[in-house]
Amino acid sequence: MQTQTIATGRAAIQSHDRYIDDREAADMLGLSRAYLRNLRVSGGGCRFSKFGRAVRYRVGDLVTWANDNAVSSTSEAA
């Protein structure tokens, strides 16, 4: 996967370092926001950050989490 640079004001942010909300994260992964919410409570989900009450996911963490959960057969799934 190629990394893009996003210009935002004075700082350039690598696309993997960009923070997105749970709606964008759910869309990116093809999951529901409720499922991501449940994972935040029960554990086992992607790392996330809280800024006040706002939950944000770093794109790179989502990619890593998705790759770490990849399996080639149902017998591998934990």
All heavy atoms as a GROMACS GRO file, in nm:
protein
  599
    1MET      N    1   0.084  -0.117   0.000
    1MET     CA    2   0.000   0.000   0.000
    1MET      C    3   0.089   0.124   0.000
    1MET      O    4   0.179   0.135   0.080
    1MET     CB    5  -0.091  -0.002   0.123
    1MET     CG    6  -0.172   0.124   0.136
    1MET     SD    7  -0.274   0.127   0.284
    1MET     CE    8  -0.414   0.036   0.226
    2GLN      N    9   0.059   0.215  -0.090
    2GLN     CA   10   0.137   0.336  -0.102
    2GLN      C   11   0.085   0.442  -0.005
    2GLN      O   12  -0.035   0.457   0.013
    2GLN     CB   13   0.130   0.387  -0.245
    2GLN     CG   14   0.224   0.501  -0.272
    2GLN     CD   15   0.225   0.536  -0.420
    2GLN    OE1   16   0.159   0.472  -0.500
    2GLN    NE2   17   0.299   0.637  -0.454
    3THR      N   18   0.176   0.515   0.057
    3THR     CA   19   0.138   0.619   0.152
    3THR      C   20   0.126   0.752   0.080
    3THR      O   21   0.212   0.788   0.001
    3THR     CB   22   0.244   0.631   0.264
    3THR    OG1   23   0.256   0.504   0.328
    3THR    CG2   24   0.205   0.736   0.365
    4GLN      N   25   0.018   0.824   0.106
    4GLN     CA   26  -0.003   0.955   0.049
    4GLN      C   27   0.027   1.060   0.154
    4GLN      O   28   0.014   1.037   0.272
    4GLN     CB   29  -0.147   0.975   0.006
    4GLN     CG   30  -0.189   0.896  -0.114
    4GLN     CD   31  -0.334   0.926  -0.146
    4GLN    OE1   32  -0.417   0.934  -0.057
    4GLN    NE2   33  -0.362   0.944  -0.273
    5THR      N   34   0.068   1.180   0.106
    5THR     CA   35   0.085   1.293   0.194
    5THR      C   36  -0.033   1.386   0.175
    5THR      O   37  -0.069   1.418   0.062
    5THR     CB   38   0.217   1.367   0.164
    5THR    OG1   39   0.325   1.276   0.183
    5THR    CG2   40   0.235   1.487   0.255
    6ILE      N   41  -0.093   1.427   0.284
    6ILE     CA   42  -0.209   1.515   0.280
    6ILE      C   43  -0.167   1.650   0.338
    6ILE      O   44  -0.119   1.657   0.451
    6ILE     CB   45  -0.326   1.456   0.361
    6ILE    CG1   46  -0.364   1.320   0.304
    6ILE    CG2   47  -0.443   1.552   0.364
    6ILE    CD1   48  -0.455   1.241   0.392
    7ALA      N   49  -0.184   1.756   0.260
    7ALA     CA   50  -0.149   1.890   0.307
    7ALA      C   51  -0.267   1.946   0.385
    7ALA      O   52  -0.378   1.953   0.334
    7ALA     CB   53  -0.114   1.980   0.191
    8THR      N   54  -0.243   1.982   0.510
    8THR     CA   55  -0.348   2.042   0.592
    8THR      C   56  -0.290   2.165   0.659
    8THR      O   57  -0.220   2.155   0.759
    8THR     CB   58  -0.399   1.945   0.700
    8THR    OG1   59  -0.289   1.904   0.781
    8THR    CG2   60  -0.465   1.824   0.639
    9GLY      N   61  -0.318   2.280   0.604
    9GLY     CA   62  -0.264   2.402   0.662
    9GLY      C   63  -0.114   2.404   0.650
    9GLY      O   64  -0.058   2.388   0.543
   10ARG      N   65  -0.046   2.420   0.762
   10ARG     CA   66   0.100   2.426   0.761
   10ARG      C   67   0.168   2.291   0.768
   10ARG      O   68   0.284   2.278   0.736
   10ARG     CB   69   0.148   2.509   0.880
   10ARG     CG   70   0.121   2.656   0.864
   10ARG     CD   71   0.180   2.731   0.978
   10ARG     NE   72   0.069   2.764   1.069
   10ARG     CZ   73   0.085   2.799   1.193
   10ARG    NH1   74   0.202   2.805   1.247
   10ARG    NH2   75  -0.020   2.828   1.267
   11ALA      N   76   0.096   2.189   0.812
   11ALA     CA   77   0.158   2.058   0.832
   11ALA      C   78   0.114   1.961   0.722
   11ALA      O   79   0.002   1.964   0.676
   11ALA     CB   80   0.117   2.002   0.968
   12ALA      N   81   0.207   1.877   0.683
   12ALA     CA   82   0.176   1.768   0.591
   12ALA      C   83   0.165   1.640   0.673
   12ALA      O   84   0.252   1.609   0.752
   12ALA     CB   85   0.283   1.755   0.485
   13ILE      N   86   0.055   1.569   0.656
   13ILE     CA   87   0.030   1.448   0.734
   13ILE      C   88   0.033   1.328   0.640
   13ILE      O   89  -0.032   1.329   0.537
   13ILE     CB   90  -0.109   1.455   0.802
   13ILE    CG1   91  -0.116   1.576   0.895
   13ILE    CG2   92  -0.138   1.327   0.879
   13ILE    CD1   93  -0.254   1.602   0.950
   14GLN      N   94   0.109   1.227   0.676
   14GLN     CA   95   0.107   1.104   0.600
   14GLN      C   96  -0.030   1.041   0.617
   14GLN      O   97  -0.088   1.044   0.725
   14GLN     CB   98   0.216   1.007   0.650
   14GLN     CG   99   0.356   1.057   0.630
   14GLN     CD  100   0.392   1.068   0.483
   14GLN    OE1  101   0.356   0.984   0.403
   14GLN    NE2  102   0.464   1.172   0.449
   15SER      N  103  -0.084   0.980   0.512
   15SER     CA  104  -0.220   0.927   0.518
   15SER      C  105  -0.235   0.823   0.629
   15SER      O  106  -0.341   0.813   0.689
   15SER     CB  107  -0.262   0.868   0.384
   15SER     OG  108  -0.178   0.762   0.347
   16HIS      N  109  -0.129   0.747   0.660
   16HIS     CA  110  -0.138   0.647   0.766
   16HIS      C  111  -0.144   0.712   0.904
   16HIS      O  112  -0.188   0.650   0.999
   16HIS     CB  113  -0.020   0.551   0.760
   16HIS     CG  114  -0.044   0.434   0.670
   16HIS    ND1  115  -0.099   0.443   0.545
   16HIS    CD2  116  -0.020   0.303   0.689
   16HIS    CE1  117  -0.107   0.324   0.491
   16HIS    NE2  118  -0.060   0.236   0.576
   17ASP      N  119  -0.099   0.836   0.915
   17ASP     CA  120  -0.098   0.906   1.044
   17ASP      C  121  -0.223   0.991   1.064
   17ASP      O  122  -0.241   1.049   1.169
   17ASP     CB  123   0.024   0.996   1.055
   17ASP     CG  124   0.152   0.915   1.069
   17ASP    OD1  125   0.147   0.803   1.121
   17ASP    OD2  126   0.257   0.965   1.026
   18ARG      N  127  -0.311   0.994   0.967
   18ARG     CA  128  -0.432   1.076   0.975
   18ARG      C  129  -0.533   1.008   1.068
   18ARG      O  130  -0.547   0.887   1.069
   18ARG     CB  131  -0.491   1.089   0.835
   18ARG     CG  132  -0.606   1.184   0.825
   18ARG     CD  133  -0.640   1.209   0.678
   18ARG     NE  134  -0.706   1.095   0.618
   18ARG     CZ  135  -0.838   1.079   0.611
   18ARG    NH1  136  -0.918   1.171   0.662
   18ARG    NH2  137  -0.890   0.973   0.554
   19TYR      N  138  -0.603   1.089   1.147
   19TYR     CA  139  -0.707   1.038   1.236
   19TYR      C  140  -0.843   1.052   1.169
   19TYR      O  141  -0.871   1.154   1.106
   19TYR     CB  142  -0.707   1.113   1.369
   19TYR     CG  143  -0.595   1.072   1.460
   19TYR    CD1  144  -0.471   1.133   1.453
   19TYR    CD2  145  -0.612   0.969   1.551
   19TYR    CE1  146  -0.367   1.094   1.536
   19TYR    CE2  147  -0.509   0.929   1.635
   19TYR     CZ  148  -0.388   0.992   1.626
   19TYR     OH  149  -0.286   0.952   1.709
   20ILE      N  150  -0.927   0.949   1.185
   20ILE     CA  151  -1.061   0.952   1.130
   20ILE      C  152  -1.161   0.912   1.238
   20ILE      O  153  -1.124   0.846   1.336
   20ILE     CB  154  -1.074   0.860   1.006
   20ILE    CG1  155  -1.041   0.714   1.041
   20ILE    CG2  156  -0.986   0.910   0.892
   20ILE    CD1  157  -1.060   0.617   0.924
   21ASP      N  158  -1.287   0.950   1.220
   21ASP     CA  159  -1.388   0.915   1.319
   21ASP      C  160  -1.440   0.773   1.294
   21ASP      O  161  -1.401   0.707   1.198
   21ASP     CB  162  -1.501   1.018   1.322
   21ASP     CG  163  -1.577   1.029   1.190
   21ASP    OD1  164  -1.573   0.935   1.108
   21ASP    OD2  165  -1.643   1.132   1.171
   22ASP      N  166  -1.529   0.728   1.382
   22ASP     CA  167  -1.576   0.590   1.371
   22ASP      C  168  -1.660   0.565   1.246
   22ASP      O  169  -1.661   0.455   1.192
   22ASP     CB  170  -1.651   0.546   1.497
   22ASP     CG  171  -1.779   0.622   1.524
   22ASP    OD1  172  -1.796   0.734   1.471
   22ASP    OD2  173  -1.862   0.569   1.599
   23ARG      N  174  -1.726   0.669   1.195
   23ARG     CA  175  -1.803   0.653   1.071
   23ARG      C  176  -1.709   0.623   0.954
   23ARG      O  177  -1.732   0.529   0.878
   23ARG     CB  178  -1.885   0.779   1.042
   23ARG     CG  179  -1.967   0.772   0.914
   23ARG     CD  180  -2.029   0.906   0.879
   23ARG     NE  181  -1.935   1.018   0.884
   23ARG     CZ  182  -1.847   1.046   0.787
   23ARG    NH1  183  -1.840   0.973   0.680
   23ARG    NH2  184  -1.767   1.149   0.800
   24GLU      N  185  -1.602   0.701   0.943
   24GLU     CA  186  -1.504   0.679   0.836
   24GLU      C  187  -1.433   0.544   0.854
   24GLU      O  188  -1.407   0.474   0.756
   24GLU     CB  189  -1.401   0.791   0.834
   24GLU     CG  190  -1.455   0.925   0.792
   24GLU     CD  191  -1.350   1.032   0.805
   24GLU    OE1  192  -1.319   1.071   0.920
   24GLU    OE2  193  -1.298   1.076   0.701
   25ALA      N  194  -1.402   0.509   0.979
   25ALA     CA  195  -1.334   0.381   1.006
   25ALA      C  196  -1.423   0.264   0.967
   25ALA      O  197  -1.378   0.168   0.905
   25ALA     CB  198  -1.294   0.372   1.153
   26ALA      N  199  -1.551   0.273   1.002
   26ALA     CA  200  -1.646   0.166   0.968
   26ALA      C  201  -1.658   0.154   0.816
   26ALA      O  202  -1.658   0.043   0.762
   26ALA     CB  203  -1.782   0.194   1.032
   27ASP      N  204  -1.669   0.267   0.747
   27ASP     CA  205  -1.676   0.265   0.601
   27ASP      C  206  -1.550   0.204   0.540
   27ASP      O  207  -1.558   0.124   0.447
   27ASP     CB  208  -1.696   0.406   0.545
   27ASP     CG  209  -1.835   0.460   0.569
   27ASP    OD1  210  -1.926   0.381   0.604
   27ASP    OD2  211  -1.853   0.582   0.554
   28MET      N  212  -1.435   0.242   0.592
   28MET     CA  213  -1.308   0.192   0.541
   28MET      C  214  -1.298   0.040   0.552
   28MET      O  215  -1.250  -0.027   0.460
   28MET     CB  216  -1.193   0.259   0.617
   28MET     CG  217  -1.056   0.215   0.577
   28MET     SD  218  -0.933   0.299   0.681
   28MET     CE  219  -0.802   0.178   0.674
   29LEU      N  220  -1.346  -0.015   0.663
   29LEU     CA  221  -1.335  -0.158   0.689
   29LEU      C  222  -1.458  -0.238   0.645
   29LEU      O  223  -1.455  -0.362   0.648
   29LEU     CB  224  -1.312  -0.182   0.839
   29LEU     CG  225  -1.182  -0.126   0.895
   29LEU    CD1  226  -1.183  -0.136   1.047
   29LEU    CD2  227  -1.062  -0.196   0.836
   30GLY      N  228  -1.564  -0.170   0.606
   30GLY     CA  229  -1.686  -0.240   0.570
   30GLY      C  230  -1.758  -0.300   0.690
   30GLY      O  231  -1.822  -0.404   0.681
   31LEU      N  232  -1.746  -0.232   0.804
   31LEU     CA  233  -1.809  -0.277   0.928
   31LEU      C  234  -1.911  -0.173   0.973
   31LEU      O  235  -1.914  -0.062   0.922
   31LEU     CB  236  -1.702  -0.295   1.038
   31LEU     CG  237  -1.590  -0.392   1.007
   31LEU    CD1  238  -1.481  -0.384   1.114
   31LEU    CD2  239  -1.644  -0.533   0.997
   32SER      N  240  -1.991  -0.207   1.071
   32SER     CA  241  -2.086  -0.109   1.125
   32SER      C  242  -2.020  -0.030   1.239
   32SER      O  243  -1.927  -0.078   1.304
   32SER     CB  244  -2.211  -0.180   1.177
   32SER     OG  245  -2.183  -0.251   1.296
   33ARG      N  246  -2.073   0.089   1.260
   33ARG     CA  247  -2.025   0.170   1.371
   33ARG      C  248  -2.054   0.101   1.503
   33ARG      O  249  -1.975   0.107   1.597
   33ARG     CB  250  -2.090   0.308   1.368
   33ARG     CG  251  -2.045   0.391   1.249
   33ARG     CD  252  -2.126   0.517   1.236
   33ARG     NE  253  -2.089   0.610   1.341
   33ARG     CZ  254  -2.153   0.723   1.363
   33ARG    NH1  255  -2.257   0.756   1.289
   33ARG    NH2  256  -2.115   0.804   1.459
   34ALA      N  257  -2.168   0.032   1.512
   34ALA     CA  258  -2.205  -0.039   1.634
   34ALA      C  259  -2.104  -0.149   1.665
   34ALA      O  260  -2.068  -0.170   1.782
   34ALA     CB  261  -2.345  -0.097   1.621
   35TYR      N  262  -2.058  -0.219   1.563
   35TYR     CA  263  -1.959  -0.325   1.584
   35TYR      C  264  -1.829  -0.266   1.637
   35TYR      O  265  -1.770  -0.320   1.732
   35TYR     CB  266  -1.934  -0.401   1.454
   35TYR     CG  267  -1.837  -0.515   1.468
   35TYR    CD1  268  -1.871  -0.629   1.541
   35TYR    CD2  269  -1.710  -0.510   1.411
   35TYR    CE1  270  -1.781  -0.734   1.556
   35TYR    CE2  271  -1.621  -0.615   1.426
   35TYR     CZ  272  -1.656  -0.726   1.498
   35TYR     OH  273  -1.568  -0.829   1.513
   36LEU      N  274  -1.784  -0.155   1.580
   36LEU     CA  275  -1.662  -0.091   1.631
   36LEU      C  276  -1.682  -0.045   1.776
   36LEU      O  277  -1.592  -0.058   1.858
   36LEU     CB  278  -1.623   0.028   1.543
   36LEU     CG  279  -1.572  -0.005   1.404
   36LEU    CD1  280  -1.539   0.124   1.327
   36LEU    CD2  281  -1.450  -0.096   1.410
   37ARG      N  282  -1.800   0.009   1.806
   37ARG     CA  283  -1.831   0.052   1.943
   37ARG      C  284  -1.824  -0.067   2.039
   37ARG      O  285  -1.765  -0.057   2.147
   37ARG     CB  286  -1.972   0.112   1.946
   37ARG     CG  287  -1.981   0.248   2.005
   37ARG     CD  288  -2.121   0.304   2.016
   37ARG     NE  289  -2.223   0.250   1.928
   37ARG     CZ  290  -2.259   0.303   1.811
   37ARG    NH1  291  -2.201   0.412   1.767
   37ARG    NH2  292  -2.354   0.248   1.739
   38ASN      N  293  -1.881  -0.180   1.998
   38ASN     CA  294  -1.877  -0.300   2.083
   38ASN      C  295  -1.734  -0.346   2.106
   38ASN      O  296  -1.699  -0.389   2.217
   38ASN     CB  297  -1.959  -0.413   2.021
   38ASN     CG  298  -2.108  -0.388   2.029
   38ASN    OD1  299  -2.153  -0.311   2.112
   38ASN    ND2  300  -2.183  -0.453   1.942
   39LEU      N  301  -1.650  -0.340   2.003
   39LEU     CA  302  -1.511  -0.380   2.019
   39LEU      C  303  -1.436  -0.287   2.114
   39LEU      O  304  -1.349  -0.332   2.189
   39LEU     CB  305  -1.440  -0.384   1.884
   39LEU     CG  306  -1.480  -0.496   1.789
   39LEU    CD1  307  -1.410  -0.480   1.655
   39LEU    CD2  308  -1.450  -0.633   1.849
   40ARG      N  309  -1.470  -0.158   2.112
   40ARG     CA  310  -1.405  -0.064   2.205
   40ARG      C  311  -1.437  -0.099   2.349
   40ARG      O  312  -1.354  -0.086   2.438
   40ARG     CB  313  -1.448   0.080   2.176
   40ARG     CG  314  -1.387   0.138   2.052
   40ARG     CD  315  -1.399   0.290   2.047
   40ARG     NE  316  -1.534   0.340   2.057
   40ARG     CZ  317  -1.614   0.364   1.954
   40ARG    NH1  318  -1.573   0.339   1.830
   40ARG    NH2  319  -1.735   0.413   1.974
   41VAL      N  320  -1.558  -0.148   2.373
   41VAL     CA  321  -1.602  -0.182   2.509
   41VAL      C  322  -1.546  -0.318   2.551
   41VAL      O  323  -1.493  -0.333   2.660
   41VAL     CB  324  -1.756  -0.181   2.519
   41VAL    CG1  325  -1.802  -0.234   2.652
   41VAL    CG2  326  -1.809  -0.040   2.496
   42SER      N  327  -1.559  -0.416   2.462
   42SER     CA  328  -1.523  -0.554   2.500
   42SER      C  329  -1.377  -0.588   2.476
   42SER      O  330  -1.326  -0.685   2.531
   42SER     CB  331  -1.610  -0.653   2.422
   42SER     OG  332  -1.584  -0.644   2.283
   43GLY      N  333  -1.308  -0.509   2.395
   43GLY     CA  334  -1.168  -0.537   2.364
   43GLY      C  335  -1.157  -0.618   2.236
   43GLY      O  336  -1.255  -0.667   2.182
   44GLY      N  337  -1.036  -0.629   2.188
   44GLY     CA  338  -1.010  -0.706   2.067
   44GLY      C  339  -1.018  -0.625   1.940
   44GLY      O  340  -0.990  -0.675   1.832
   45GLY      N  341  -1.055  -0.498   1.952
   45GLY     CA  342  -1.064  -0.413   1.834
   45GLY      C  343  -0.935  -0.338   1.809
   45GLY      O  344  -0.833  -0.361   1.873
   46CYS      N  345  -0.944  -0.247   1.717
   46CYS     CA  346  -0.830  -0.164   1.680
   46CYS      C  347  -0.802  -0.062   1.790
   46CYS      O  348  -0.893  -0.018   1.862
   46CYS     CB  349  -0.864  -0.092   1.549
   46CYS     SG  350  -0.732   0.015   1.491
   47ARG      N  351  -0.675  -0.024   1.799
   47ARG     CA  352  -0.638   0.085   1.891
   47ARG      C  353  -0.713   0.211   1.850
   47ARG      O  354  -0.738   0.234   1.732
   47ARG     CB  355  -0.489   0.113   1.883
   47ARG     CG  356  -0.402   0.000   1.932
   47ARG     CD  357  -0.254   0.024   1.900
   47ARG     NE  358  -0.210   0.159   1.925
   47ARG     CZ  359  -0.150   0.200   2.037
   47ARG    NH1  360  -0.127   0.115   2.132
   47ARG    NH2  361  -0.113   0.325   2.050
   48PHE      N  362  -0.750   0.293   1.947
   48PHE     CA  363  -0.818   0.419   1.919
   48PHE      C  364  -0.771   0.523   2.018
   48PHE      O  365  -0.709   0.491   2.120
   48PHE     CB  366  -0.971   0.402   1.924
   48PHE     CG  367  -1.024   0.362   2.058
   48PHE    CD1  368  -1.068   0.457   2.148
   48PHE    CD2  369  -1.031   0.228   2.095
   48PHE    CE1  370  -1.118   0.420   2.273
   48PHE    CE2  371  -1.081   0.190   2.218
   48PHE     CZ  372  -1.125   0.287   2.308
   49SER      N  373  -0.798   0.648   1.987
   49SER     CA  374  -0.764   0.759   2.075
   49SER      C  375  -0.890   0.833   2.113
   49SER      O  376  -0.986   0.836   2.036
   49SER     CB  377  -0.667   0.855   2.005
   49SER     OG  378  -0.547   0.791   1.973
   50LYS      N  379  -0.888   0.892   2.232
   50LYS     CA  380  -1.000   0.976   2.275
   50LYS      C  381  -0.948   1.117   2.294
   50LYS      O  382  -0.848   1.139   2.360
   50LYS     CB  383  -1.059   0.924   2.406
   50LYS     CG  384  -1.124   0.791   2.385
   50LYS     CD  385  -1.251   0.763   2.455
   50LYS     CE  386  -1.343   0.874   2.480
   50LYS     NZ  387  -1.464   0.837   2.546
   51PHE      N  388  -1.018   1.209   2.232
   51PHE     CA  389  -0.988   1.351   2.246
   51PHE      C  390  -1.114   1.412   2.306
   51PHE      O  391  -1.211   1.440   2.235
   51PHE     CB  392  -0.956   1.414   2.110
   51PHE     CG  393  -0.840   1.347   2.040
   51PHE    CD1  394  -0.863   1.257   1.937
   51PHE    CD2  395  -0.710   1.371   2.079
   51PHE    CE1  396  -0.757   1.195   1.872
   51PHE    CE2  397  -0.603   1.309   2.016
   51PHE     CZ  398  -0.627   1.221   1.913
   52GLY      N  399  -1.114   1.424   2.439
   52GLY     CA  400  -1.237   1.459   2.507
   52GLY      C  401  -1.333   1.342   2.492
   52GLY      O  402  -1.299   1.229   2.526
   53ARG      N  403  -1.451   1.368   2.435
   53ARG     CA  404  -1.548   1.260   2.412
   53ARG      C  405  -1.536   1.202   2.272
   53ARG      O  406  -1.604   1.104   2.240
   53ARG     CB  407  -1.688   1.312   2.437
   53ARG     CG  408  -1.712   1.340   2.584
   53ARG     CD  409  -1.844   1.408   2.612
   53ARG     NE  410  -1.955   1.355   2.536
   53ARG     CZ  411  -2.077   1.400   2.544
   53ARG    NH1  412  -2.104   1.500   2.625
   53ARG    NH2  413  -2.174   1.349   2.472
   54ALA      N  414  -1.454   1.263   2.189
   54ALA     CA  415  -1.442   1.219   2.049
   54ALA      C  416  -1.349   1.099   2.038
   54ALA      O  417  -1.237   1.101   2.088
   54ALA     CB  418  -1.390   1.333   1.963
   55VAL      N  419  -1.396   0.994   1.972
   55VAL     CA  420  -1.316   0.874   1.945
   55VAL      C  421  -1.259   0.887   1.805
   55VAL      O  422  -1.332   0.917   1.710
   55VAL     CB  423  -1.402   0.747   1.956
   55VAL    CG1  424  -1.324   0.625   1.910
   55VAL    CG2  425  -1.451   0.729   2.099
   56ARG      N  426  -1.130   0.865   1.791
   56ARG     CA  427  -1.065   0.871   1.660
   56ARG      C  428  -0.974   0.751   1.643
   56ARG      O  429  -0.913   0.702   1.738
   56ARG     CB  430  -0.984   0.999   1.644
   56ARG     CG  431  -1.066   1.127   1.651
   56ARG     CD  432  -1.160   1.139   1.533
   56ARG     NE  433  -1.235   1.262   1.533
   56ARG     CZ  434  -1.358   1.274   1.579
   56ARG    NH1  435  -1.418   1.170   1.633
   56ARG    NH2  436  -1.421   1.388   1.573
   57TYR      N  437  -0.967   0.704   1.518
   57TYR     CA  438  -0.879   0.595   1.481
   57TYR      C  439  -0.771   0.648   1.387
   57TYR      O  440  -0.801   0.728   1.298
   57TYR     CB  441  -0.957   0.486   1.405
   57TYR     CG  442  -1.058   0.413   1.488
   57TYR    CD1  443  -1.190   0.455   1.494
   57TYR    CD2  444  -1.022   0.299   1.559
   57TYR    CE1  445  -1.284   0.387   1.569
   57TYR    CE2  446  -1.116   0.230   1.634
   57TYR     CZ  447  -1.247   0.274   1.639
   57TYR     OH  448  -1.339   0.206   1.713
   58ARG      N  449  -0.648   0.602   1.406
   58ARG     CA  450  -0.540   0.637   1.313
   58ARG      C  451  -0.548   0.538   1.198
   58ARG      O  452  -0.560   0.417   1.219
   58ARG     CB  453  -0.405   0.629   1.384
   58ARG     CG  454  -0.293   0.700   1.310
   58ARG     CD  455  -0.164   0.701   1.392
   58ARG     NE  456  -0.109   0.567   1.402
   58ARG     CZ  457  -0.033   0.510   1.308
   58ARG    NH1  458  -0.004   0.572   1.198
   58ARG    NH2  459   0.012   0.387   1.327
   59VAL      N  460  -0.544   0.587   1.076
   59VAL     CA  461  -0.558   0.503   0.958
   59VAL      C  462  -0.456   0.389   0.959
   59VAL      O  463  -0.490   0.274   0.931
   59VAL     CB  464  -0.547   0.587   0.828
   59VAL    CG1  465  -0.542   0.498   0.705
   59VAL    CG2  466  -0.664   0.685   0.819
   60GLY      N  467  -0.333   0.417   0.994
   60GLY     CA  468  -0.230   0.313   0.999
   60GLY      C  469  -0.262   0.203   1.097
   60GLY      O  470  -0.235   0.085   1.072
   61ASP      N  471  -0.322   0.239   1.211
   61ASP     CA  472  -0.362   0.138   1.310
   61ASP      C  473  -0.474   0.050   1.256
   61ASP      O  474  -0.477  -0.071   1.280
   61ASP     CB  475  -0.408   0.204   1.441
   61ASP     CG  476  -0.292   0.266   1.518
   61ASP    OD1  477  -0.176   0.226   1.496
   61ASP    OD2  478  -0.320   0.356   1.601
   62LEU      N  479  -0.568   0.109   1.181
   62LEU     CA  480  -0.676   0.030   1.121
   62LEU      C  481  -0.621  -0.069   1.019
   62LEU      O  482  -0.662  -0.185   1.015
   62LEU     CB  483  -0.778   0.122   1.053
   62LEU     CG  484  -0.866   0.204   1.146
   62LEU    CD1  485  -0.939   0.312   1.069
   62LEU    CD2  486  -0.964   0.114   1.219
   63VAL      N  487  -0.526  -0.024   0.937
   63VAL     CA  488  -0.465  -0.112   0.837
   63VAL      C  489  -0.391  -0.226   0.906
   63VAL      O  490  -0.406  -0.343   0.868
   63VAL     CB  491  -0.371  -0.033   0.744
   63VAL    CG1  492  -0.290  -0.125   0.654
   63VAL    CG2  493  -0.450   0.067   0.660
   64THR      N  494  -0.314  -0.194   1.008
   64THR     CA  495  -0.240  -0.296   1.082
   64THR      C  496  -0.335  -0.395   1.147
   64THR      O  497  -0.315  -0.517   1.139
   64THR     CB  498  -0.150  -0.230   1.190
   64THR    OG1  499  -0.057  -0.145   1.124
   64THR    CG2  500  -0.077  -0.334   1.272
   65TRP      N  501  -0.440  -0.346   1.211
   65TRP     CA  502  -0.538  -0.434   1.277
   65TRP      C  503  -0.604  -0.526   1.176
   65TRP      O  504  -0.620  -0.646   1.201
   65TRP     CB  505  -0.641  -0.349   1.352
   65TRP     CG  506  -0.745  -0.428   1.422
   65TRP    CD1  507  -0.730  -0.503   1.536
   65TRP    CD2  508  -0.882  -0.443   1.383
   65TRP    NE1  509  -0.850  -0.562   1.570
   65TRP    CE2  510  -0.944  -0.528   1.478
   65TRP    CE3  511  -0.957  -0.393   1.278
   65TRP    CZ2  512  -1.078  -0.562   1.470
   65TRP    CZ3  513  -1.091  -0.427   1.270
   65TRP    CH2  514  -1.150  -0.511   1.366
   66ALA      N  515  -0.644  -0.472   1.063
   66ALA     CA  516  -0.708  -0.553   0.959
   66ALA      C  517  -0.611  -0.660   0.909
   66ALA      O  518  -0.650  -0.777   0.892
   66ALA     CB  519  -0.755  -0.465   0.844
   67ASN      N  520  -0.486  -0.622   0.886
   67ASN     CA  521  -0.386  -0.720   0.839
   67ASN      C  522  -0.358  -0.826   0.944
   67ASN      O  523  -0.340  -0.943   0.911
   67ASN     CB  524  -0.257  -0.650   0.799
   67ASN     CG  525  -0.270  -0.571   0.671
   67ASN    OD1  526  -0.357  -0.597   0.588
   67ASN    ND2  527  -0.185  -0.471   0.655
   68ASP      N  528  -0.356  -0.788   1.070
   68ASP     CA  529  -0.331  -0.883   1.179
   68ASP      C  530  -0.446  -0.983   1.194
   68ASP      O  531  -0.428  -1.091   1.250
   68ASP     CB  532  -0.309  -0.811   1.312
   68ASP     CG  533  -0.176  -0.740   1.320
   68ASP    OD1  534  -0.089  -0.762   1.232
   68ASP    OD2  535  -0.159  -0.658   1.413
   69ASN      N  536  -0.564  -0.948   1.146
   69ASN     CA  537  -0.680  -1.036   1.157
   69ASN      C  538  -0.707  -1.115   1.029
   69ASN      O  539  -0.809  -1.184   1.020
   69ASN     CB  540  -0.804  -0.954   1.195
   69ASN     CG  541  -0.801  -0.917   1.342
   69ASN    OD1  542  -0.822  -1.003   1.427
   69ASN    ND2  543  -0.771  -0.793   1.372
   70ALA      N  544  -0.617  -1.106   0.935
   70ALA     CA  545  -0.633  -1.180   0.810
   70ALA      C  546  -0.599  -1.327   0.831
   70ALA      O  547  -0.501  -1.360   0.899
   70ALA     CB  548  -0.544  -1.121   0.702
   71VAL      N  549  -0.681  -1.416   0.778
   71VAL     CA  550  -0.657  -1.560   0.785
   71VAL      C  551  -0.683  -1.619   0.646
   71VAL      O  552  -0.750  -1.558   0.563
   71VAL     CB  553  -0.747  -1.629   0.890
   71VAL    CG1  554  -0.715  -1.581   1.030
   71VAL    CG2  555  -0.894  -1.607   0.860
   72SER      N  556  -0.632  -1.739   0.624
   72SER     CA  557  -0.654  -1.802   0.494
   72SER      C  558  -0.757  -1.914   0.500
   72SER      O  559  -0.795  -1.970   0.398
   72SER     CB  560  -0.521  -1.855   0.438
   72SER     OG  561  -0.463  -1.945   0.528
   73SER      N  562  -0.803  -1.947   0.621
   73SER     CA  563  -0.910  -2.047   0.634
   73SER      C  564  -0.983  -2.024   0.765
   73SER      O  565  -0.930  -1.962   0.858
   73SER     CB  566  -0.854  -2.190   0.629
   73SER     OG  567  -0.785  -2.220   0.748
   74THR      N  568  -1.104  -2.079   0.775
   74THR     CA  569  -1.182  -2.062   0.897
   74THR      C  570  -1.119  -2.133   1.016
   74THR      O  571  -1.142  -2.096   1.130
   74THR     CB  572  -1.325  -2.112   0.879
   74THR    OG1  573  -1.321  -2.250   0.836
   74THR    CG2  574  -1.399  -2.029   0.775
   75SER      N  575  -1.037  -2.234   0.991
   75SER     CA  576  -0.973  -2.305   1.102
   75SER      C  577  -0.865  -2.218   1.168
   75SER      O  578  -0.826  -2.244   1.281
   75SER     CB  579  -0.914  -2.437   1.056
   75SER     OG  580  -0.814  -2.415   0.960
   76GLU      N  581  -0.816  -2.115   1.099
   76GLU     CA  582  -0.717  -2.026   1.157
   76GLU      C  583  -0.780  -1.920   1.246
   76GLU      O  584  -0.713  -1.864   1.331
   76GLU     CB  585  -0.640  -1.952   1.046
   76GLU     CG  586  -0.540  -2.035   0.972
   76GLU     CD  587  -0.466  -1.949   0.872
   76GLU    OE1  588  -0.412  -1.844   0.912
   76GLU    OE2  589  -0.466  -1.987   0.754
   77ALA      N  590  -0.906  -1.887   1.222
   77ALA     CA  591  -0.972  -1.781   1.297
   77ALA      C  592  -0.978  -1.815   1.445
   77ALA      O  593  -1.014  -1.925   1.483
   77ALA     CB  594  -1.112  -1.755   1.242
   78ALA      N  595  -0.940  -1.719   1.525
   78ALA     CA  596  -0.939  -1.742   1.671
   78ALA      C  597  -1.068  -1.701   1.735
   78ALA      O  598  -1.129  -1.608   1.702
   78ALA     CB  599  -0.824  -1.664   1.735
   0.00000   0.00000   0.00000
